[in-house]
Amino acid sequence: MSALALESVLIGGRDPDRVAALRDGRPLTWRDFSDAVAGVAATLEPGRRYALIAADAWLFAVALFAVWRADAEAMVPNNALPATLSGLAESFDEALDDAALRARMASPGAPAAARLLDGERCRLTLFTSGSTGEPKSIVKRLRQLSAEVAVLERSFGAQAGDACVLATVPHHHIYGLLFRLLWPLSAGRVFEVSPHFLPEDLLEAAAGLGEVTLIGSPAQLSRLPELIDLPALLSRTRLCVSSGGPLPADAAAAFAAAGGQAPLEIFGSTETGGVAWRRQSDGDRAWTPLPSVRCAVGEEGALRIVSPFLPDDAPWLASDAAEFLPDGRFLLQGRRDRVVKLAEKRLSLGEQEQRLADHPWLDAAALLVLPARRDTLCAVVALSAQGRAQLVALGKLATQQALRRYLAAWYEPVLLPRRWRFVDVLPQTERGKPDRAAMPGLF
């Protein structure tokens, strides 16, 4: 099946009876998709701002195209936790979750005729952690997303073939959105609606589908060699993709030994979209820019990016330092800001430090990530008088648990500190700033 621009998906002449997706083995056709989009769009108000928080990937895709078709605005919070939605309340008028979408599909209004979507006017706002402060909004025009999936199909579509897309990642961030929803919809490739977070479920699903394209994350993929029969999975896998962080070299080697080649890794960000790709082999860690993406070294060694996936032609200075090789590929040299990734989820250390400092038990807080087999988020917190009293009354473990529960209103469990140190005053430099070089010694 030939690929379609995302702007044309609703009018592209797909065979209505062709399968678009699978939910627990049950086929969902292109007729199902177009009817659901038309029905939901008829219930939406032009110009109104809708937060898309559906956990079901099919419903999320229906909602996204329905919002675009209705000339409304779509946004996706960085998570659907109550405190996050409360903090973003001024950014949207109504949230569309699974129940709300099913209700709209059950009693839709009269659908309007399908039409070509406007690549410039149709937009999606994503939220991600900035270097400090509140979540940062990133606006993506449909034309940017359409350009990116077109590059993915030209570059890697032949490797994916007609294999069904299986994912171990959610669809609420740019990687999952592009690779498990928008790229399959553009290419006419069937995708599994439910993610397969458990390795044994992933293996069972692949066994029932023939050939698959696997969309995973480094944290998940690196554990598969120990947990399942990896050669059995890879014998059915045409293409394995990893993104969100670097895949450990030993995991890449394990996949190459079990299946003939290492996973395809994609480097990028919410702001930039995809930037470069690699397959690690014999210690080669270099990245190759994606077609139509130009990369160079900018100020202070920062990676400088010019890409059609950006909102304009202005170069983007990434937070990553880079070293270029004579063949045009580059090596990443670490981040230049205080945004880190834990299990492929981005966290602003400054933002979480401020959240902790706002707690009545604390006067100040500092976070650091200690490298290990799995990076560990650690917190050094200076207790207030109230906090010292609570520490005496509750003990260290209960105090830590209470602070973790407080943070859990904003952050997923993987982004909560795992190790804590309680101090009267944070270690400081001669200039009175937090002495971050001294803090690892506390652990």
N, C-alpha and C positions, 0 to 999 in steps of 0.2 A: 504494500500500500504506500502511495506517495505521501510525503510529508506535507503538511499545511502550515502556513503562517498562523500564529495564534489568533490573529485578527479574523481569520477565515474559518475557524474551527466550527462555528455554528451554521455556516452556509456552505461548507466545503464539499458537499455531495458524497459524504460517507454513506455506504450501504447501511440503511437503518437497522437491518437485522444482524449486522456484524457485531461481534462482542467487543465492547470497549473496556470492561473491567470484570473482575470476579470478586464476589463477596461470599466467603465460606463455600466456594465451589459453584455458587449460583451465578450464571452469566447476567451481566447488565449490558444492554445493547446501546448502540448510538441513538436509537429511537428513545430509549429510556432517558438518556442524557439530555437530548434536545428537548424532550417533553418536560423534564424536570426543570431545566433552565428556564424555559418559557413560562412554566407555571409559577415558579418562584419569582421571576422577574416581574410578572404581572401584579404581585402583591407588594412590590417595593416602590418607594417614592423617589423620583429623580432628585438628585442633589443631597439626599439624606446620607449620613455617614453610618456605615454598618461595620461593626467589629465581627470578624469571622473567627469563631472559636469552636467550630464543629470538630469533634474528635474523629468522626467517620470521614475518611479521605474522599469518598465519593460525594458525600453531602457537602464537604468543603469545596470541592471542585465545582459542583452545581451552584453553590452560593456565590463563588467568585465570578463565574461567567454570568450569573443572573444579575449581580450588582453592576457589572460592566454593561450588560445589555439594557439595564434600566436607567443608565446615565446617573447612577448613584456613585458613592465613594466607598472603597473597601479599605479596611485596615486589619492588620493581624498583630495582636499584642505579642510580646516576647514570651508570655505564658498566660494561662487562664486562671491563675490564682486570684482569690477575691481581692487581696490588697493591690495587686497589679491592676486589675480592672478598675478598682476604685481610684487609683492614682491617675489612670488614663481617661477617667469619666468625661472630661471635657473634650476629648479627642474623637468621640463617637456619640451618635444619637441612640443607637440600638444594637444589642448584641444578637448574633444569629448562632445559636447552638444547635445541637442535633434535634432536640425536641421542637424548637421553633421552626426549623426547616422542614421537618416532617409534617408539621401542622400546616405550613404554607403549601406544601405539595399536595396535601389531602383536600384542601379547599381553595384552589387557586382562582384568580380572576380570569378574565378573558385574555389570553396571550396575544401579544402583538407579533407581527411578522418578523422573522429573523432577518438580520442585516449584518453587514460587515462592521466589525468593531473598529473604533477609532483608536489607532495606536498611540496617539498623542494625548487624547482626552481621557482614555481609560487608564486609571492609575491604581496603584496598590501601595499603601503605607505600611512598612514593617517597622518594628521597634526592636532596638538592640541596645546593649550597654555601651555608653560612651566612656571616655577615659575617666570622667568623674561625673557625679551628679545623677540626674534623672535619666531614664531610658531615652535614647536618641531615636528620633523618627527618620526613616529613610524612605523617600518616595521613589517608586519604580513605575515608569511608564510602560504600558503594554508593549510598545515598540522595542524597549530595551530587553524585556523578557523574551519577546519573539525573536530578536536578533540572536540572543544567547542560545535558545533551543535549536535554532537553525544551524549554528556553529557546532553544537553538540552532535546533531544528526549527521552533518557532513563529515565530522571528524571521527565519530565512534559508532554511527548508526549501523555500518556494515558489520561491526563486531557484535552488536546487540541482536541483529537480525530480527526475527519475529518472536524472540523469546519473551515470555511473560515477565513483567517487572515485579520482583519481590523486594521488600524493603524491611530493614531493621531500624529505620529512623522515622520520626514523625514528619508531618507535612507543614508544620507551623513556622519553619525557618526557611531561608532562601535555598539551602541545599536540598532539603526534602521536597519543597515546593517545586523546584525545577526538575529534579531528577525522577521523582516518583509520581508526579502529576502532570506538569506542563509539557515536558518532553514526550512522555507517552501519548498524551492527547494530541500533540502536534504530529507525531510520527504515525499515529494510528496503532500504537503498540498496546497490547492488553496489560493492565496493571492490577495487582491484588490490592483490594481496598484495605484490608487489615494488615498492620505491620506485624512482623514475626520477631518479637523481642527474645523469645526463648530459643536457644540453638536447636533443641530437638524438634521444635515446631517448624523451624526454618527448613531443616533437613526433610521432614515429612512433607511439607508443602512443595518443596522442589521435586521430590520423588513423584508427586502426583501431577506434575505439570510438563514433564518432558524436558524442555530447555528453559532456562531462566536467565534474566539479568538481575544481579544482586546489588542493591543499593545499601551500603552499610557505612559504619563509622569505624575509626581506628580502634576505639576501646572495645567495640563489639567484635570486630574481625580478629583482633589479636588474641581473643580468648577461644575462638573456634577450634584451633588445632588441638587444644587440650580437652575439649568437651564433646566433640562429635567426630564422626568418620569424615574428615575433611576431603579425602579423595573422592568419596561417594558424592558429596555435595558438588565439588568442582567438576566432576564428570558430567553434570547436568547444567553447568554454569557457562554460558557463552561469554559473559562480561561481568566482572566484579568491580564495583566502583567504591572508592573510599574518599571521604572529605570531612572537613571540620577540624583537622589537625594532622600532623605527620603520622603516618603509619610506622610503628617500630620496625627497624630493619629486620629483626628476627622473625616478625610476623610476615613481612613481605617474602622472606626466604622460605618460610614454611609453606606459604601459598604457592610459590614457584615450584617447590619440590613436589607438592601434592597435585598440582594442576597444570604445570608447564609454564606458567607466567605469574608474576606478581600482580596484585590488584592495580587498576588504573586509579591513581590518586589525582584529585583536583584541588588546587590551591586557589583560594579566593576569599571573599568576604561579602557581607550583606551589602555594603556600599558599592563594591566593585563588580559583584558577580564573579564568575570564573575568570581566573587570570592565566593559569598555567597548569600543566599536567606532567606526570612522570610515572614510570614503572621502575621501582628500585631493582637493581640487578648488580650483583658483585660489588656492593658498597657505593654504587653511583646514586647520589642523592640530588642531582641537579634537576631543575624544572625547565620545561620547554613552554614558552608562551603559546597560548591558544591562537589559532588563526584569527587575524584581524586585531589582535591585542598586541600593542607595542610596549615593551618594558625597557627601562634604563635605570641608571643610578641617579638619584636626585640629591637634594640637600642632605648633608650629614649622613650620606650613605643610604638614605631611604629609597625604597623601591618606587620608581616613578612609572605610572601606568597611564596609557592612552587607550581607550577602549570604546567600542560602540555600545557596550553594556552600561556605560556611565551616562548621566543625564545630559551631558554636553561634551564638547570637544576639549574642554579644559583638562590638563593632566591631573592625575590624582596621586598625591604623595601618601604611600601606605605607612602604616605603623611598623612595618617590618624592614630591617636592614637587609641589604642584598649585596652579593659579590658576583659579578658577571664573568663567565668563562669565554674563551675566544670563539667558541662555536655559537654564541648567542644565548645559551642557556644560563641559568643563574642558580646560586646557592643562597638559601635564606640564612641570615645571621642573627635571628632573634628579634623580639618585639622592642620597640622604642618607647612604649607607653606602659601604663599600668593596667591594661586589659589583658587578662589571661584566659586560657581555655582549660576547662576541667571536663574530661569525658566529652569533648567536642562542644561544650556549651560555654559561651563567652560570659565572663564575669568582670565587671569593673570593680577592682579592689577599692578604689576611692569611694564608690557609691556605697558598698557594703560597710566600709569603715564608718561612713557618716550615719548609716542606719544604726549601727551599734552605738555610736556616740550619742545618739538621740535617746537611748534607753536610760531610764532614771538610775539604774545600778552602775552606770559607767560614766567616767569623765572623758575617756579617749580610747581609741582602738587602732590597732595596726594589723594588717593582714600580710601574710607572706605564703609563698608556695614552696614547699620543700620537695626536691626531686627524689623520687623513689621509683619502684616498679610502676606504681600509679601515683602521680603527683598528689601531694597532700596539702590541703588548705589549712593553714594554722592561724590562730588569732592570739594576739597579745593585747590584753585589755587592762586599762587602769580603772580600778574600782572607785566609785564615789563612796561617801559615808554610808549611804543606804545599801550600796552593793556589798561593802565589807560586812555589814550586819547580816545581810542575806547569806553571804558565804559562810559565816559562822553558824547561822541557823540551819542552813540546808546542806552544807558540805559542797565539795568541788563538783562532784558528778551531777547532782541535782541542779546546781547553778548553771553548769554547762548546758544541761538539757533544757532548762528554762530559756536560756538565751538562744538556743537553736530553734525552739518552738516560736520564739518571737520573730526570728529571721525567716522562718518557714512561711510566713504570710506573704513574703515577696519572692522567695527563692526556692527553686526545686531542691530536693534533698542532696543531690550531687554537688550543689554549690554552697553547702553549709560547711563551716569549719569543722574539722574532725579532731584537731588537737588545740588545746587552750592553755594559756599561761596567764595567771592573775597577778598583777603588779600594782604597786602604789603609784608609780609614775613610769611612763614609757621611757625606754632608753633614748637618750638625746645626744645630738652632736654638739660641738662647741657653739654652733649658731642657734641652738635651741630647737632644732628640727628633729623629727623622729630618726633615730639612728638605725636605719634598716639593715646596715651591715652587721650590727651587733645582735640583731634579734634571732637569727638562726641558732646562736649559741644558747638561747634559752630552752631549746628543744634537744 
